[in-house]
Amino acid sequence: MSSAPSRSSPDPVAVSLDAAVTDLVAAITRTAASNPVVLVDGRSGAGKTSLTRALVTRWPLRGRVQLVALDSIYPGWDGLDDGVEAAREQILVPHARGIVGVWQRWDWELQQPAEAHAVDPSLPLIVEGAGLLTPATARLGDIRVWLESPDASRRHRALSRDGETYAPHWERWSRQEQRHIERDAPTRHATHVFRIP
């Protein structure tokens, strides 16, 4: 008998992400806020984008939810900290104060700021990106998620997704993520930690 997995075996990454979304849907349902803020952090390739897209699809509250990915805000390959600070100042603080936030997209091709986007403080908000859970941002999120995933799996997923565009910058970005982990201890600020294979 072959020990190879059958073709019908479920994808362990998809199973883990689905379970995480189910937990988060329940947590969001339990919040008293009509406009909760969900923050999702994790290293590159951990599954943040897949998780948040699925969460938007399964959002349990009435009305729509806003999703902002820090990949649209980081000002280039050395911009992890600057992107997180921009998200804090331009999105999270205004949302918490009940005022419209405005953030500017970073054009990776032209290496310059592009068009502006508004965030409605009356609507729920999901923000996802590496470096996001810090002492300063954690107090602005109702639900705070850290995704943990093995280095080899993360690298494979990230480079499969972004190909040769990302490959030359992997180590450069990884060093910024590692500094964030050592400095900010994101798991200490997380309300939920999920392990993705």
FIKOLZA-1660 file (N, C-alpha, C; in steps of 0.1 Angstrom, whole numbers, plus 5000, padded with zeros to 4 digits):
% residues 197
   i   px   py   pz ch aa at
   1 5009 4988 5000  A  M  N
   1 5000 5000 5000  A  M CA
   1 5009 5012 5000  A  M  C
   2 5006 5022 4992  A  S  N
   2 5013 5034 4991  A  S CA
   2 5011 5043 5003  A  S  C
   3 5022 5050 5007  A  S  N
   3 5021 5059 5019  A  S CA
   3 5019 5073 5014  A  S  C
   4 5018 5075 5000  A  A  N
   4 5016 5088 4995  A  A CA
   4 5002 5093 4998  A  A  C
   5 5000 5106 5001  A  P  N
   5 4987 5111 5004  A  P CA
   5 4978 5110 4992  A  P  C
   6 4965 5107 4994  A  S  N
   6 4956 5105 4983  A  S CA
   6 4953 5119 4977  A  S  C
   7 4948 5119 4965  A  R  N
   7 4945 5132 4958  A  R CA
   7 4933 5139 4965  A  R  C
   8 4925 5132 4973  A  S  N
   8 4914 5138 4979  A  S CA
   8 4918 5143 4993  A  S  C
   9 4930 5142 4997  A  S  N
   9 4935 5147 5010  A  S CA
   9 4933 5162 5011  A  S  C
  10 4928 5167 5022  A  P  N
  10 4926 5181 5022  A  P CA
  10 4940 5188 5024  A  P  C
  11 4941 5200 5018  A  D  N
  11 4953 5208 5019  A  D CA
  11 4954 5213 5034  A  D  C
  12 4965 5209 5041  A  P  N
  12 4966 5213 5055  A  P CA
  12 4967 5228 5057  A  P  C
  13 4972 5236 5048  A  V  N
  13 4972 5250 5049  A  V CA
  13 4958 5256 5048  A  V  C
  14 4950 5251 5038  A  A  N
  14 4936 5255 5037  A  A CA
  14 4928 5251 5049  A  A  C
  15 4930 5239 5055  A  V  N
  15 4923 5235 5067  A  V CA
  15 4926 5244 5078  A  V  C
  16 4939 5247 5080  A  S  N
  16 4943 5256 5091  A  S CA
  16 4937 5270 5090  A  S  C
  17 4938 5275 5078  A  L  N
  17 4932 5289 5076  A  L CA
  17 4917 5289 5078  A  L  C
  18 4910 5278 5073  A  D  N
  18 4896 5278 5075  A  D CA
  18 4892 5277 5090  A  D  C
  19 4900 5269 5098  A  A  N
  19 4898 5269 5112  A  A CA
  19 4900 5282 5119  A  A  C
  20 4911 5289 5114  A  A  N
  20 4914 5302 5120  A  A CA
  20 4903 5312 5117  A  A  C
  21 4898 5312 5105  A  V  N
  21 4887 5321 5101  A  V CA
  21 4874 5318 5110  A  V  C
  22 4871 5305 5112  A  T  N
  22 4860 5301 5120  A  T CA
  22 4861 5307 5134  A  T  C
  23 4873 5306 5140  A  D  N
  23 4876 5311 5153  A  D CA
  23 4874 5326 5153  A  D  C
  24 4879 5333 5143  A  L  N
  24 4878 5348 5143  A  L CA
  24 4863 5352 5140  A  L  C
  25 4856 5345 5132  A  V  N
  25 4842 5349 5130  A  V CA
  25 4834 5348 5144  A  V  C
  26 4837 5338 5152  A  A  N
  26 4831 5337 5165  A  A CA
  26 4835 5348 5174  A  A  C
  27 4848 5352 5174  A  A  N
  27 4853 5363 5182  A  A CA
  27 4847 5376 5178  A  A  C
  28 4846 5378 5165  A  I  N
  28 4840 5391 5160  A  I CA
  28 4825 5391 5164  A  I  C
  29 4818 5380 5163  A  T  N
  29 4804 5380 5167  A  T CA
  29 4803 5383 5182  A  T  C
  30 4812 5379 5190  A  R  N
  30 4812 5382 5205  A  R CA
  30 4815 5397 5208  A  R  C
  31 4821 5404 5199  A  T  N
  31 4825 5418 5203  A  T CA
  31 4812 5426 5204  A  T  C
  32 4813 5436 5212  A  A  N
  32 4801 5445 5214  A  A CA
  32 4801 5456 5204  A  A  C
  33 4812 5458 5196  A  A  N
  33 4814 5469 5187  A  A CA
  33 4806 5466 5174  A  A  C
  34 4801 5477 5168  A  S  N
  34 4795 5476 5155  A  S CA
  34 4805 5478 5144  A  S  C
  35 4817 5483 5148  A  N  N
  35 4827 5486 5138  A  N CA
  35 4841 5481 5144  A  N  C
  36 4842 5468 5147  A  P  N
  36 4854 5463 5153  A  P CA
  36 4866 5464 5143  A  P  C
  37 4878 5465 5149  A  V  N
  37 4890 5465 5142  A  V CA
  37 4898 5452 5144  A  V  C
  38 4901 5446 5133  A  V  N
  38 4909 5433 5133  A  V CA
  38 4923 5436 5127  A  V  C
  39 4933 5433 5135  A  L  N
  39 4947 5435 5130  A  L CA
  39 4953 5421 5128  A  L  C
  40 4960 5419 5117  A  V  N
  40 4965 5406 5113  A  V CA
  40 4980 5408 5110  A  V  C
  41 4989 5402 5118  A  D  N
  41 5003 5403 5116  A  D CA
  41 5009 5389 5113  A  D  C
  42 5021 5388 5108  A  G  N
  42 5028 5376 5106  A  G CA
  42 5038 5378 5095  A  G  C
  43 5048 5370 5095  A  R  N
  43 5059 5372 5085  A  R CA
  43 5054 5369 5071  A  R  C
  44 5062 5373 5061  A  S  N
  44 5059 5372 5047  A  S CA
  44 5056 5357 5044  A  S  C
  45 5045 5355 5037  A  G  N
  45 5041 5341 5033  A  G CA
  45 5034 5333 5044  A  G  C
  46 5031 5339 5055  A  A  N
  46 5024 5332 5066  A  A CA
  46 5010 5329 5063  A  A  C
  47 5004 5336 5054  A  G  N
  47 4990 5334 5051  A  G CA
  47 4980 5345 5054  A  G  C
  48 4986 5357 5057  A  K  N
  48 4978 5369 5061  A  K CA
  48 4967 5373 5050  A  K  C
  49 4972 5373 5038  A  T  N
  49 4962 5377 5027  A  T CA
  49 4951 5367 5025  A  T  C
  50 4955 5354 5025  A  S  N
  50 4945 5344 5024  A  S CA
  50 4935 5344 5035  A  S  C
  51 4940 5346 5047  A  L  N
  51 4931 5346 5059  A  L CA
  51 4922 5358 5058  A  L  C
  52 4927 5370 5055  A  T  N
  52 4918 5382 5056  A  T CA
  52 4908 5382 5044  A  T  C
  53 4912 5377 5033  A  R  N
  53 4902 5376 5022  A  R CA
  53 4891 5366 5026  A  R  C
  54 4894 5355 5032  A  A  N
  54 4884 5346 5036  A  A CA
  54 4875 5352 5047  A  A  C
  55 4882 5360 5056  A  L  N
  55 4874 5366 5067  A  L CA
  55 4864 5376 5061  A  L  C
  56 4868 5384 5051  A  V  N
  56 4859 5393 5045  A  V CA
  56 4847 5386 5039  A  V  C
  57 4850 5375 5033  A  T  N
  57 4839 5367 5026  A  T CA
  57 4829 5362 5037  A  T  C
  58 4834 5358 5049  A  R  N
  58 4826 5352 5059  A  R CA
  58 4823 5362 5070  A  R  C
  59 4825 5375 5068  A  W  N
  59 4822 5385 5078  A  W CA
  59 4809 5383 5085  A  W  C
  60 4808 5382 5098  A  P  N
  60 4795 5379 5104  A  P CA
  60 4786 5390 5108  A  P  C
  61 4791 5403 5107  A  L  N
  61 4782 5414 5110  A  L CA
  61 4775 5420 5098  A  L  C
  62 4764 5427 5100  A  R  N
  62 4757 5433 5089  A  R CA
  62 4765 5444 5083  A  R  C
  63 4763 5446 5070  A  G  N
  63 4770 5456 5063  A  G CA
  63 4784 5451 5058  A  G  C
  64 4791 5461 5052  A  R  N
  64 4804 5457 5046  A  R CA
  64 4816 5459 5056  A  R  C
  65 4827 5453 5053  A  V  N
  65 4839 5455 5061  A  V CA
  65 4850 5460 5052  A  V  C
  66 4858 5469 5057  A  Q  N
  66 4869 5475 5049  A  Q CA
  66 4882 5466 5052  A  Q  C
  67 4890 5464 5041  A  L  N
  67 4902 5457 5043  A  L CA
  67 4913 5465 5037  A  L  C
  68 4924 5467 5045  A  V  N
  68 4936 5475 5040  A  V CA
  68 4948 5465 5042  A  V  C
  69 4955 5463 5031  A  A  N
  69 4968 5455 5032  A  A CA
  69 4980 5465 5032  A  A  C
  70 4989 5463 5042  A  L  N
  70 5000 5471 5043  A  L CA
  70 5009 5470 5031  A  L  C
  71 5008 5460 5023  A  D  N
  71 5016 5459 5010  A  D CA
  71 5013 5471 5001  A  D  C
  72 5001 5477 5003  A  S  N
  72 4998 5489 4995  A  S CA
  72 5003 5502 5001  A  S  C
  73 5009 5501 5013  A  I  N
  73 5013 5513 5020  A  I CA
  73 5028 5513 5023  A  I  C
  74 5035 5502 5025  A  Y  N
  74 5049 5502 5027  A  Y CA
  74 5056 5510 5016  A  Y  C
  75 5065 5520 5020  A  P  N
  75 5072 5528 5010  A  P CA
  75 5085 5521 5005  A  P  C
  76 5083 5510 4999  A  G  N
  76 5095 5503 4993  A  G CA
  76 5100 5492 5002  A  G  C
  77 5111 5485 4997  A  W  N
  77 5116 5473 5004  A  W CA
  77 5122 5476 5017  A  W  C
  78 5125 5488 5021  A  D  N
  78 5131 5491 5034  A  D CA
  78 5120 5498 5043  A  D  C
  79 5107 5497 5039  A  G  N
  79 5097 5505 5046  A  G CA
  79 5088 5498 5055  A  G  C
  80 5092 5487 5061  A  L  N
  80 5083 5480 5070  A  L CA
  80 5078 5489 5082  A  L  C
  81 5088 5495 5089  A  D  N
  81 5084 5503 5100  A  D CA
  81 5076 5516 5096  A  D  C
  82 5080 5522 5085  A  D  N
  82 5073 5534 5080  A  D CA
  82 5059 5531 5076  A  D  C
  83 5057 5519 5070  A  G  N
  83 5044 5515 5066  A  G CA
  83 5035 5513 5078  A  G  C
  84 5040 5506 5088  A  V  N
  84 5032 5504 5100  A  V CA
  84 5028 5517 5107  A  V  C
  85 5038 5526 5108  A  E  N
  85 5035 5539 5114  A  E CA
  85 5025 5547 5106  A  E  C
  86 5026 5546 5093  A  A  N
  86 5016 5553 5084  A  A CA
  86 5002 5547 5087  A  A  C
  87 5001 5534 5088  A  A  N
  87 4988 5528 5091  A  A CA
  87 4983 5532 5104  A  A  C
  88 4991 5533 5114  A  R  N
  88 4987 5537 5127  A  R CA
  88 4982 5552 5127  A  R  C
  89 4990 5561 5121  A  E  N
  89 4986 5575 5121  A  E CA
  89 4974 5578 5112  A  E  C
  90 4974 5572 5100  A  Q  N
  90 4964 5576 5090  A  Q CA
  90 4951 5567 5089  A  Q  C
  91 4952 5555 5096  A  I  N
  91 4941 5546 5095  A  I CA
  91 4935 5543 5109  A  I  C
  92 4944 5538 5118  A  L  N
  92 4939 5532 5130  A  L CA
  92 4935 5543 5140  A  L  C
  93 4944 5554 5142  A  V  N
  93 4940 5564 5151  A  V CA
  93 4928 5572 5147  A  V  C
  94 4926 5576 5134  A  P  N
  94 4914 5582 5130  A  P CA
  94 4902 5573 5132  A  P  C
  95 4903 5561 5129  A  H  N
  95 4891 5551 5131  A  H CA
  95 4887 5551 5145  A  H  C
  96 4897 5550 5154  A  A  N
  96 4894 5550 5169  A  A CA
  96 4888 5563 5173  A  A  C
  97 4891 5574 5167  A  R  N
  97 4885 5587 5171  A  R CA
  97 4872 5590 5164  A  R  C
  98 4868 5581 5155  A  G  N
  98 4855 5583 5148  A  G CA
  98 4856 5593 5137  A  G  C
  99 4868 5595 5131  A  I  N
  99 4870 5604 5120  A  I CA
  99 4875 5597 5108  A  I  C
 100 4872 5602 5096  A  V  N
 100 4877 5595 5084  A  V CA
 100 4892 5595 5083  A  V  C
 101 4897 5584 5080  A  G  N
 101 4912 5583 5078  A  G CA
 101 4915 5583 5063  A  G  C
 102 4926 5588 5060  A  V  N
 102 4930 5588 5046  A  V CA
 102 4945 5583 5045  A  V  C
 103 4947 5573 5037  A  W  N
 103 4960 5567 5034  A  W CA
 103 4963 5568 5020  A  W  C
 104 4976 5568 5017  A  Q  N
 104 4981 5569 5003  A  Q CA
 104 4987 5556 4998  A  Q  C
 105 4983 5551 4987  A  R  N
 105 4989 5539 4982  A  R CA
 105 5003 5542 4977  A  R  C
 106 5012 5532 4979  A  W  N
 106 5026 5533 4974  A  W CA
 106 5026 5526 4961  A  W  C
 107 5031 5533 4950  A  D  N
 107 5033 5527 4937  A  D CA
 107 5047 5520 4937  A  D  C
 108 5047 5507 4937  A  W  N
 108 5059 5499 4938  A  W CA
 108 5067 5501 4925  A  W  C
 109 5060 5502 4914  A  E  N
 109 5067 5503 4901  A  E CA
 109 5074 5516 4899  A  E  C
 110 5067 5527 4903  A  L  N
 110 5072 5541 4901  A  L CA
 110 5080 5545 4914  A  L  C
 111 5079 5537 4924  A  Q  N
 111 5086 5540 4937  A  Q CA
 111 5082 5554 4942  A  Q  C
 112 5069 5557 4943  A  Q  N
 112 5064 5570 4948  A  Q CA
 112 5050 5568 4952  A  Q  C
 113 5045 5578 4961  A  P  N
 113 5031 5577 4965  A  P CA
 113 5022 5579 4953  A  P  C
 114 5010 5572 4954  A  A  N
 114 5000 5573 4944  A  A CA
 114 4987 5578 4950  A  A  C
 115 4976 5573 4945  A  E  N
 115 4963 5579 4949  A  E CA
 115 4959 5577 4964  A  E  C
 116 4950 5585 4969  A  A  N
 116 4946 5584 4983  A  A CA
 116 4933 5576 4984  A  A  C
 117 4932 5569 4996  A  H  N
 117 4920 5561 4999  A  H CA
 117 4915 5565 5013  A  H  C
 118 4901 5566 5014  A  A  N
 118 4895 5569 5027  A  A CA
 118 4891 5557 5034  A  A  C
 119 4891 5558 5047  A  V  N
 119 4886 5547 5056  A  V CA
 119 4875 5553 5065  A  V  C
 120 4863 5547 5064  A  D  N
 120 4851 5551 5071  A  D CA
 120 4851 5546 5085  A  D  C
 121 4851 5555 5095  A  P  N
 121 4852 5551 5109  A  P CA
 121 4839 5544 5114  A  P  C
 122 4828 5545 5107  A  S  N
 122 4816 5538 5111  A  S CA
 122 4815 5524 5107  A  S  C
 123 4825 5520 5098  A  L  N
 123 4825 5506 5093  A  L CA
 123 4836 5498 5100  A  L  C
 124 4834 5484 5101  A  P  N
 124 4844 5476 5106  A  P CA
 124 4856 5476 5097  A  P  C
 125 4868 5473 5103  A  L  N
 125 4881 5474 5095  A  L CA
 125 4890 5462 5098  A  L  C
 126 4896 5457 5088  A  I  N
 126 4906 5447 5089  A  I CA
 126 4919 5453 5083  A  I  C
 127 4930 5453 5090  A  V  N
 127 4943 5458 5085  A  V CA
 127 4952 5446 5086  A  V  C
 128 4959 5443 5075  A  E  N
 128 4969 5431 5076  A  E CA
 128 4982 5435 5070  A  E  C
 129 4993 5430 5077  A  G  N
 129 5006 5433 5072  A  G CA
 129 5017 5429 5082  A  G  C
 130 5028 5426 5076  A  A  N
 130 5040 5422 5085  A  A CA
 130 5044 5435 5093  A  A  C
 131 5046 5432 5106  A  G  N
 131 5051 5443 5114  A  G CA
 131 5039 5450 5122  A  G  C
 132 5027 5447 5119  A  L  N
 132 5016 5454 5124  A  L CA
 132 5013 5454 5139  A  L  C
 133 5016 5443 5146  A  L  N
 133 5013 5443 5160  A  L CA
 133 5025 5448 5168  A  L  C
 134 5023 5461 5173  A  T  N
 134 5033 5467 5181  A  T CA
 134 5025 5472 5194  A  T  C
 135 5033 5477 5204  A  P  N
 135 5026 5482 5215  A  P CA
 135 5017 5494 5212  A  P  C
 136 5021 5502 5202  A  A  N
 136 5013 5514 5198  A  A CA
 136 5000 5510 5190  A  A  C
 137 5001 5500 5182  A  T  N
 137 4989 5496 5174  A  T CA
 137 4980 5486 5181  A  T  C
 138 4985 5478 5190  A  A  N
 138 4977 5468 5197  A  A CA
 138 4965 5474 5204  A  A  C
 139 4967 5486 5210  A  R  N
 139 4956 5492 5218  A  R CA
 139 4945 5497 5209  A  R  C
 140 4947 5497 5196  A  L  N
 140 4937 5502 5186  A  L CA
 140 4930 5491 5179  A  L  C
 141 4933 5478 5182  A  G  N
 141 4927 5467 5176  A  G CA
 141 4918 5459 5186  A  G  C
 142 4906 5456 5182  A  D  N
 142 4897 5448 5191  A  D CA
 142 4902 5433 5191  A  D  C
 143 4905 5428 5179  A  I  N
 143 4910 5415 5177  A  I CA
 143 4923 5415 5170  A  I  C
 144 4933 5409 5176  A  R  N
 144 4947 5410 5171  A  R CA
 144 4953 5396 5169  A  R  C
 145 4957 5394 5156  A  V  N
 145 4961 5380 5152  A  V CA
 145 4975 5380 5148  A  V  C
 146 4982 5369 5153  A  W  N
 146 4995 5366 5148  A  W CA
 146 4995 5352 5141  A  W  C
 147 5000 5352 5129  A  L  N
 147 5001 5339 5121  A  L CA
 147 5016 5334 5122  A  L  C
 148 5017 5322 5126  A  E  N
 148 5030 5316 5127  A  E CA
 148 5031 5305 5117  A  E  C
 149 5043 5304 5110  A  S  N
 149 5044 5294 5099  A  S CA
 149 5059 5291 5097  A  S  C
 150 5062 5279 5094  A  P  N
 150 5077 5275 5092  A  P CA
 150 5083 5284 5081  A  P  C
 151 5096 5287 5083  A  D  N
 151 5103 5295 5073  A  D CA
 151 5102 5289 5059  A  D  C
 152 5105 5276 5057  A  A  N
 152 5105 5271 5044  A  A CA
 152 5091 5272 5037  A  A  C
 153 5081 5270 5044  A  S  N
 153 5067 5271 5039  A  S CA
 153 5064 5285 5035  A  S  C
 154 5068 5294 5044  A  R  N
 154 5065 5308 5041  A  R CA
 154 5073 5313 5028  A  R  C
 155 5085 5309 5027  A  R  N
 155 5093 5314 5016  A  R CA
 155 5088 5308 5003  A  R  C
 156 5084 5295 5003  A  H  N
 156 5078 5289 4991  A  H CA
 156 5066 5296 4987  A  H  C
 157 5057 5299 4996  A  R  N
 157 5044 5305 4993  A  R CA
 157 5046 5319 4988  A  R  C
 158 5055 5327 4995  A  A  N
 158 5057 5341 4991  A  A CA
 158 5064 5342 4977  A  A  C
 159 5074 5333 4974  A  L  N
 159 5081 5334 4961  A  L CA
 159 5072 5328 4950  A  L  C
 160 5064 5318 4953  A  S  N
 160 5054 5313 4943  A  S CA
 160 5044 5324 4939  A  S  C
 161 5041 5332 4949  A  R  N
 161 5031 5343 4947  A  R CA
 161 5037 5354 4939  A  R  C
 162 5048 5359 4944  A  D  N
 162 5054 5371 4938  A  D CA
 162 5066 5369 4929  A  D  C
 163 5070 5357 4928  A  G  N
 163 5081 5353 4918  A  G CA
 163 5094 5361 4920  A  G  C
 164 5100 5364 4908  A  E  N
 164 5113 5370 4908  A  E CA
 164 5113 5384 4913  A  E  C
 165 5101 5391 4914  A  T  N
 165 5100 5404 4919  A  T CA
 165 5105 5405 4933  A  T  C
 166 5101 5394 4941  A  Y  N
 166 5104 5394 4955  A  Y CA
 166 5117 5387 4959  A  Y  C
 167 5121 5377 4951  A  A  N
 167 5133 5369 4954  A  A CA
 167 5145 5377 4958  A  A  C
 168 5149 5388 4951  A  P  N
 168 5161 5395 4954  A  P CA
 168 5160 5403 4967  A  P  C
 169 5148 5405 4972  A  H  N
 169 5145 5413 4984  A  H CA
 169 5142 5405 4997  A  H  C
 170 5141 5391 4995  A  W  N
 170 5136 5383 5006  A  W CA
 170 5144 5385 5019  A  W  C
 171 5157 5384 5018  A  E  N
 171 5165 5386 5030  A  E CA
 171 5164 5400 5036  A  E  C
 172 5164 5409 5028  A  R  N
 172 5163 5423 5032  A  R CA
 172 5150 5426 5040  A  R  C
 173 5139 5420 5035  A  W  N
 173 5126 5422 5041  A  W CA
 173 5126 5413 5054  A  W  C
 174 5131 5401 5053  A  S  N
 174 5131 5392 5065  A  S CA
 174 5139 5398 5077  A  S  C
 175 5149 5406 5074  A  R  N
 175 5156 5412 5085  A  R CA
 175 5148 5422 5092  A  R  C
 176 5139 5430 5085  A  Q  N
 176 5130 5439 5091  A  Q CA
 176 5120 5432 5099  A  Q  C
 177 5115 5421 5094  A  E  N
 177 5105 5413 5102  A  E CA
 177 5111 5408 5115  A  E  C
 178 5123 5403 5114  A  Q  N
 178 5130 5398 5126  A  Q CA
 178 5132 5409 5136  A  Q  C
 179 5136 5421 5132  A  R  N
 179 5137 5432 5141  A  R CA
 179 5124 5435 5148  A  R  C
 180 5113 5435 5140  A  H  N
 180 5100 5437 5146  A  H CA
 180 5096 5427 5157  A  H  C
 181 5099 5414 5154  A  I  N
 181 5096 5404 5164  A  I CA
 181 5104 5406 5176  A  I  C
 182 5117 5409 5175  A  E  N
 182 5126 5411 5187  A  E CA
 182 5122 5423 5195  A  E  C
 183 5118 5434 5188  A  R  N
 183 5115 5446 5194  A  R CA
 183 5101 5447 5200  A  R  C
 184 5091 5442 5192  A  D  N
 184 5077 5444 5195  A  D CA
 184 5070 5432 5201  A  D  C
 185 5076 5420 5201  A  A  N
 185 5070 5408 5206  A  A CA
 185 5056 5407 5202  A  A  C
 186 5053 5406 5190  A  P  N
 186 5039 5406 5185  A  P CA
 186 5030 5396 5191  A  P  C
 187 5035 5384 5195  A  T  N
 187 5027 5374 5201  A  T CA
 187 5021 5378 5214  A  T  C
 188 5029 5387 5221  A  R  N
 188 5024 5392 5234  A  R CA
 188 5012 5401 5233  A  R  C
 189 5010 5407 5221  A  H  N
 189 4999 5416 5219  A  H CA
 189 4987 5409 5212  A  H  C
 190 4989 5397 5207  A  A  N
 190 4979 5390 5200  A  A CA
 190 4968 5384 5209  A  A  C
 191 4956 5386 5204  A  T  N
 191 4945 5379 5211  A  T CA
 191 4943 5365 5206  A  T  C
 192 4948 5362 5194  A  H  N
 192 4947 5349 5187  A  H CA
 192 4961 5346 5180  A  H  C
 193 4966 5335 5182  A  V  N
 193 4978 5330 5175  A  V CA
 193 4974 5317 5168  A  V  C
 194 4977 5317 5155  A  F  N
 194 4973 5305 5147  A  F CA
 194 4986 5300 5140  A  F  C
 195 4988 5287 5140  A  R  N
 195 4999 5281 5133  A  R CA
 195 4995 5275 5120  A  R  C
 196 5001 5280 5109  A  I  N
 196 4998 5276 5096  A  I CA
 196 5009 5268 5090  A  I  C
 197 5007 5256 5086  A  P  N
 197 5018 5247 5081  A  P CA
 197 5026 5252 5070  A  P  C
% end
